[in-house]
C-alpha cells in the first residue's frame, strides 16, 4: 500500500510540474502586455518600464519562471494588481468553493447512486424509465438556465430561499446553507445524471455476476444482495466517475458562482481574467491544476480501498 | 421417506427466439445422506433444474411442478421462507470458483455472512467458525487464509472456500454443480475425496451435477442421466455401469477413458438445440437404434429392473460395449 501511494504521489508531482510550466507559458502567451494593463490609464513609457522592472517582467522567461515557482513553493504567489498577496486572496476564496463542491458532490452522489441502483434493480419497469429520462434531462440542462429558473421559482415566486449572495458558515450556519442549497443543487445535477447512468450500468453488470447468485443462494435478503454484494463492486466504477466529474465541477463552479453571486474561487477566476490580472490568473490556474491532481490522487486511494486487487498488484510490482 | 421429492419439474425460458424448454417434466427423489449423480452433456438442463429448485434462475424462466422439501413446496414457498432454506438447509456449490466468490470481500467475511445470517453468530464467532470450516475443507493455514481475498487463492482453494461456505450451516442437502470441472485433475480428486468425507462425517445428502461419468462412478450412490431436458435413465450406480440401457448412457460410458480399452468412442452428432427439438425421441437423430417409432413418438420412462428406469423404445446394453 505504501509503495502504491508513493508511486502515485510521484506521478502527481510530475503532473503538477508540467502544469505549472503550461500555466506560466500560457499566461505569457496571452495577447497584451501585463505591464500596460497594470499601468492602467498611464501609458508613459517610463512608468511602464518601471512597472516591468518591479514585477520582474524585464527578465528572461526562464528566470521569471524559476523565481515564480521558487516563491510558489514557499506559498508566495506574488502580488496582484491591487498589491494584495495572491496566495492570501486564494486561501480566503477557496473554502467557499470547497463547501459548494462538497455539497454538490454530496447531493449529486446521493441522488445519482440511489436512482442508479433503483433503475438497475427495477430494470425495464416504470421507475427505471423515469430515472433514465430524468438523467437525460438533467444532463442536457445548462447550469445557467437551471440556476436562473430555480431563482425565479424558489426565490422570486415562492420566497423559500435567497436569490443570491453568501453568508459564511461561522457567521450563521443556517443562512449559509440556505444560500448554498440552490447553487449546490444546480452544480450537482450534472453529476447526479452522469452518476445515475454509470451506476445503473455498473449495477446491471454486477447484478448478473455469479457472486450475486452465490449471495442469493446463501439465503441473504435482497437488501444485502443488492446493497452489499452488487453495490460494492459497482462503487469502483462510480468512484472513477465522481473523480472525473470533479474536474467538470471546477468549471461548473465558475458559472454557478457567477449566477448566484458567490465570492468563491470560480468568481475569482473570472475576476482575474476580466481585470487582466496576470499574477492573480497565474496563481488561480496553478492552484486549480494542483487541486485537480490532488483530487485524482485521492480517487486512486479510495479506488485501492474499494478494490483489493489494485492494492496488491501495486504492492508486489 | 425422501428428503427431497421433485415432481414434473419443467423450466421454460422465454427468449427473443421463442420459448425454450430447458427442463421437461423431470421427477426425481433424494434420500437422506444419499449421493445422487446427475449426468449429461452441457445444456441438458441439469444445472438449470437444480437452480430452479431454489429459484435462482433469472426472471425470464418459468418454472412449473412441485419440489417438496421438509413439508414445503420450494417452488411455491414465500420469499422469506425460501431464504431461510437457501444456504441453511440446501446449499449450492457453483461451477465457477473463479467468479462465484465476491472479489471485494475477504473469504472469511463471505463464509461468516452465512453464519451470521442463519445462526445469528457474532462477527468474532463467525470468524472463528469460518477458520474451523476452512480447516474442515483442508485449506492449509486457515488462520491466515481467512483474511485473504478470493484473488489471492488458487482455483482449487476457491472451490474449497465455496464448499466451506456451503457447509457452514450444516445443510441437509449440498448441491454441487460441476464442482471439479474448472479444476486441475489432481485437485479434482481432492475435492471428490472431500465430498465423500463430508457425507461420511456430516451425513449430508449430496447432488453431484457433472458431465463426467468417472466422477459419478467414484462418489455417487444413484445416477440420473439427462438428455435435452429429460431424464432418460435412472439407476443405482453399479447397476447403471453394469447394465446401461439407454443408448445415450451407453454412448457416455463408451466415452469414458479406460486403460487398455482402446480408442474412445464418441457419440455422433451434436446436442440438439432446445428451441427446436425433434418430434419424437430427442436422441433419435444421434441414435444407432433409431427407427420410425422412435422418430415420431416420445418414449415414456418405464421400469426395467429394481430401481432402474429408462426412457427408450429399444433399451439394452450396447453389444459393442459388452464385448
Interface residues (C-beta under 8 A of the other chain):
Chain A: X208 X209 X210 X211 X213 X214 X215 X216 X217 X218 X219 X220 X221 X224 X229 X232 X233 X306 X307 X308 X309 X312
Chain B: X54 X56 X58 X83 X84 X85 X86 X87 X88 X91 X92 X94 X96 X99 X100 X101 X102 X103 X104 X105 X113 X114 X117 X118 X149 X151 X152 X162 X165
